[in-house]
Amino acid sequence: MSTCPAVATPQLSFTDSVRNHPLFDWLLLLAPGMIWGGSFLFIAEALESVGPFGIAFLRILIGFATLSLLPAVRRPLSGADWRATAWVGLLWMAFPLCMFPLAEQHVSSALTGMLNGATPLFTAAVTALLTRKLPQRKIALGLAVGLGGAVLMAVAGGAGRMQGEWSGIAMILAALLSYGIAFNLAVPLQRRAGALPVLWRALGVGVILTAPLGLPEVFAAQWKLSGVLSILALGALGTGLAFVIFGAAAGRLGPTRASATTFLTPVVALLLGVLLRGESVAVLSIAGAAICLGGAWLIRAGAR
């Protein structure tokens, strides 16, 4: 009687089973947008304990420490890439992350988050200016639609209010312009050196740049438990883990599909601001946010 050699049946580990589960892709896709959408609520809560520059300094510092746990972030950069990364640290980290808490001293977290839906518009507009080329028809249409939505949000958000609200909206728009420039600088850097090494060093630059104004506010803070938890969430989740998950999603699903997570940010910010903080939002602002997201979708589709 002949015998056949036993064939070992491969056993999937628990980690492999999770990664192969159909819901895992959805988790990678949804998690960053939900975390970033919640960051505007966390900023509002943290402002009750510490000043805006202290919030920016601590969230960048904690995000830097969180990414430091990953060996991949230490991949070396060339000298030229270092100089560009320093600019990314200013324009992606230090400046905009100071602007948002400064703005939320005057406007609601919900409106701040909804206006963030205009980030793809600023990125596409800066790209067109840098390349000195007119955008493709669908991208140009998306810019026009999205700009109309952003203007509607801003006008509805500041209509009939004090000068402080308008200054807050101007700070948000300045932060989004800074994002648009930073993203155009970061993309070629990340293609050459990888996303995490660039982000980690940019966060390190952000820590240095925000320390002079941030440290005095940290020492003068009057901490509440909600403020401490919000700062930890901003740093470890919003400025740390969310970038890691987004990078994993881009590698697994492709950058275009992964970027769809950003459409969640204004929706989550709106829901959390209204439901948890009782913020009131004008109906026209919500309509403007929807139009803006439609424009951003057209830009994504054209870029694809």
N, C-alpha and C positions, 0 to 999 in steps of 0.2 A: 504494500500500500504506500503510494507516494504521498509525501506531505509538501505543502506549500509554505514558504516562509511567511511568518506573521508580518503583516503590514501595520505599522504603528499609525494609529489615528491621531492626527494633530489635535491638540487640546488648546482651545482659545483661552487666554487669560482673561481675568475680569476686565482689565484695561482694554484689551482688544475687543471684547464684547461691547463695551460702552462706545468705543470709537466706531464700530460697525453698525451701531443702532441707528435707524433712520432719524431719530430725534436729535442725534448728536449734531448734525449739520445745522438744524434749526437753532440749537443752543448756541453754536458758534456765531450764527447770523444775528440772533436777537440780543444776546447778552451785552455786547459793547454799547449798542444804541440805548438800551435800558439803563445801563450804568451812567453813560454820559447824560442822558435825560434827567436822571436823578441828581446830577452834580449841582444843578442850579438850586434845587431844594436844600442840598447840603450847604451851599454857600450862604443862603438866607439864614439857616439855623446857626451857622458858625459866626455870622456877623453879630449875633447876640453875645458872643464871648470875646472876640478878638477883632481887630481892625482889618481892613481889606488887604493891606500889604502883608500883614501877618498870615492871613489865610493863603495868599499866593505863595509866600515863602515856605510855609509848612507843607502844603500839598505837593509842591515840587520836591522838597526834601524827602518826604515820605515816599513819593513815587520813585525817586532816584534810589532810595534804600531798597524798595521792593524789587526793582529791576536788577539791583546789584546781586540778588540771590541767584540769578541765572548766569551760568558760565559763558553763554553765547554772547553776552553783551560786551565782553572784553576783547572781541576780535579787533585787531589794530586798524587804525585809519592812517591814510597818507597825510602829509602836511597840508596839501591843498584841501583835502576833505575836512581836515580839522577847522580850517578857517571858515569854510562854508557851514560846518556844523555849529560854530559859534554864532553865526547869524541865525540859524534855525533856533538855537537856544533863546535868542532875544525875541524873535518874531513869532515863534510857535509857543514858547513857554513863558518867558518873563513878562513881556508886554501884555499879551491878551489875558493871561491868567491874573494879572493885576486889574485889568479893565473890568472884568466881569463882576468881582465883588464891589469895586467902586461904583459900577452902574447899579447894582442891586441895592445900594443905599437910597436910590431914587425911583427905581422901577421894580415891578414884581418879578419873582423868579420865573413865573409862567411866561411873561412877555419876553424876558431875556432868552429863555429856552426856545420860544417860537422864532425869534429873530435869528437864532443860530441855524435855522433851516435854510438861511440864505448863504451859508458858507460855500456851497458849490458854485453859486453865482459869482462870488468874488474870486474864487479860484479860476473859473473859466475866463473871467474878464482880465485878470492879471496875465493868464497864459496868452491871450490874444495880444495884449500890449507888449509882452516880452518877445513874442515871436514875430510881431509886426505883421500878422496875417489875420484876415477876416475869418471869424469862426464859420464852421459849416452851417448850412441852413438850419438844421434841427437844433444845433447848439445856440445859434443866434436867436431862434424863436424861443428857446428855453430861457435865455438871458432876458429877453423882453418880457415874457410872462412872469418870470420870477422877480424881476425888478419891480413890476407893477404890484405884485403881492407884497414885497418888502416895503414899498412905499405906503401901501394901504395899512400894513401892520404898524408902521412907525407913526403915521398920521393919526390912526385910530387910537394908538396907545398914548399919544401925547396930547390929543385934542382936549381942549378945555382944562388943561392941567397947568401946574406951575412950571417955571423955568427948569427946575431940578429934573423933572421927568424928561424933558428934551435933552438935557445934558447927559442923562443916563443912556438914552437911546443913541446919542452921538458916540459915547464911549463903546457901546456894543458894536456899532458899525465900524469904529476904528479897530476894534479887536478882530472883526471878521475880515477886514482888509489885510490886517497883519497875518491872519491865517492864510489868506489867498496867496500872499507873497511867500510865506514859509513853505506851503505845500509844494509850490513850484520849485523851490530850492531843495526840498527834502527828497522829492521823487528820484532824481538822478543819483543823489547820495545813497539812498536806500538800495537802489539797483546795484551800485558798485560794492557797498560795504555791508548790506543787510539792514533791515529796519531797526532791530533792537540795539545794535552797537551805536547807530546814529542817535536814536531816541535817548539812550542812556547818557551819552555825552552831552546832548542838548539839555537834558534835565540838569546835569552837573553845572553847565554854564548858567542855567536858570537859577540854580541855588545861589551861585555867587552874585548874580545881578540883583536878585531880590533881597539878599541879606541886609544891605544897609538900611532899607526902609522897613523890612519885615521884622528883623530881630527886636528893635525897640517896641513894636506893637505886641510881639509875643511876650516880652517881659512885663508889659503893662496890662496884659489880658486879665479879665475876670472870668475864669472858666466855669462853664456849666457842663453837666454830663452830655447834654445834647450837642454842645459845641465841640467837645472832645471827640465824640463818636462821628460827628459830621466831618471833622478834619481828617480823621483816620480813613473814613470812607472816600473822601475826595482824593487823598494821596494814594492809598493802597489799591483802591478799586479804579477810580476815574483816571488817575495819572500813572497807574502801574498796570494792574491786571487787565484792564480793558484793552490796552495797546497790545498785550501779549495775545489775548484772545482774537483781536482783530487781525493780527499778523498770521495766526494759525488759520483763521477763516480765509484770508487771502490766498494762502498757500494751498488750502484744500479745495476751496470753491472757486478760486479765481478772483482777482481784484475788483472786477466790475460787479459781480454778484455780491461780494463781501461788502462793498461800499453802500449797498442798500440799507445796511444797519443804521446809517446816519439819518434816514428818514424817520426813524423811531424817536430820535432825540427831542424834537419839538413836541411831539404828541405826549411823550412821557412827562416832559417838563410841565406841559399844560395841565395834565390830569393831576399830577402831584401838587402843583401850586394851588389848584382850585379845591381839591379834596382834602389835603392835609393842612394847608395854611389858610384856607378860606379866601384866597385872592380872587378879585373880580377881574374879568377880562372882557373887553368889548367884543361884541359879536363880529364887528368888522375886522378886528385883529385876528380872530379865528379864521374868518374867510380869507384874509390876506395870507395867513400861514398856509392854508390849503392851496391857494394859488401859487405861493412861493415853492411849495413842495412839488407842485405840478411842473413848474419851470425847472426845478432841479432834476426831476425825473427825465424831462426832455433832454437836458444836458447829458445826463448819464447815458441815455439811449444813443444820442449822437456820438458820444465818445466811444461807445462800444463798437 
